[in-house]
């Protein structure tokens, strides 16, 4: 059950971060589609980096790994 809570928390934090970045770029006049694409591309890259670091170089509890990767 704790894994579900960690996934939910990670998803909520990610949604807030995307919303913040989207609003910050919209103020500067960028088109929403490009802002969304950029946010998703950067997020996918960071998930890949964190996943490799956590699985190959660190010993972290699966619950915390779920929080960070989501």
C-alpha positions in Angstrom: 0.0 0.0 0.0 2.9 2.3 0.7 4.0 2.0 -2.9 0.7 3.3 -4.1 1.0 6.3 -1.8 4.6 7.0 -3.1 3.4 6.8 -6.7 0.5 9.1 -6.0 2.8 11.6 -4.2 5.4 11.5 -7.1 2.6 12.0 -9.6 1.2 15.0 -7.7 4.6 16.6 -7.4 5.3 16.1 -11.1 1.9 17.5 -12.0 2.6 20.6 -9.9 6.1 21.0 -11.5 4.7 20.7 -15.0 1.9 23.2 -14.2 4.5 25.7 -12.8 6.8 25.4 -15.8 3.9 25.6 -18.2 2.7 28.8 -16.7 6.2 30.2 -16.5 6.7 29.6 -20.2 3.2 30.8 -21.2 3.9 34.2 -19.7 6.9 34.6 -22.0 4.8 33.9 -25.0 5.8 30.4 -25.9 3.2 28.2 -27.6 1.5 25.7 -25.2 2.3 22.7 -27.4 6.0 23.4 -27.4 6.0 24.1 -23.7 4.3 20.7 -23.1 6.7 18.9 -25.4 9.7 20.5 -23.7 8.4 19.6 -20.2 7.8 16.0 -21.2 11.1 15.6 -23.0 13.1 17.0 -20.0 11.1 14.9 -17.6 11.7 11.7 -19.6 15.4 12.4 -19.7 15.6 13.1 -15.9 13.6 9.9 -15.2 16.1 7.9 -17.2 19.1 9.5 -15.4 17.6 9.0 -12.0 16.5 5.4 -12.8 20.1 4.5 -13.9 21.7 6.2 -10.9 19.3 4.6 -8.5 19.4 1.0 -9.9 23.1 0.8 -10.7 24.8 3.0 -8.2 22.5 3.2 -5.2 20.7 0.9 -3.0 17.4 2.6 -2.3 14.1 1.2 -1.0 11.6 0.4 -3.8 9.1 2.8 -2.3 11.4 5.8 -2.5 12.5 4.7 -6.0 8.8 4.8 -7.1 8.4 8.3 -5.6 11.4 9.7 -7.5 10.9 7.9 -10.8 7.2 8.8 -11.0 
